[in-house]
Amino acid sequence: MLAGDASCWTRVKNPLHRHARGRRRVELGKQCLLAEAMDRSALQRRLAETEEQIANGERQIVQQRKLVAELEDDGREAAHAKYLLAGLELLQSARRDSRKWLLEQLKA
């Protein structure tokens, strides 16, 4: 996960944070990467979970696009539905980035 330098470091300062254990900070210019120290089997499990989330996300996006189209066809307000669709698409992009990172880690 890439984030601004201060925000990603702050997130793991709290040792009770559920994702804090096993992470280390890697500097990348003004950004940092929080990487879990994971063995190959853990990476594979995470990849399988991510693939499932991507598949579910695609179904949600298709459903939301249909809803937007139905609302617009009926002449009803679709702004909120479009906003939710944009959020789903943004989340899906982050999931794809995670999958790419996991695949790179498994190749290394």
C-alpha positions, 0 to 999 in steps of 0.5 A: 500500500502506498500512501503519503509518508506521514500517514502510512507511518502513523497508521502502524505506530500503534502496536495494537493496530491489527495490521501493525505486527510484522510490518516494516517501513520502506522509504520510497522518496516521499512515499513509504511502503508498508510491507508485511513480512510474509512467507510464500504460503501467506502471500499465496493465501492473500493472493487468493483472498484478493482474487476473490475480492476482485471477482466480488467487486466486479459483480458489485460494479456490474450491479451498480452500473445496472442500477445507475442505468435504470435510475437514469432510464426512469428519469430519477436522480442517479447522483448518489448511485454514481457516487457509490459506483465511483467508490466501488471502481476506486476500491477495485483499482486498489485491489488490482494494485494489491494483486499486482504487488502480491504477484511481484512478491511471489515472483521475487 
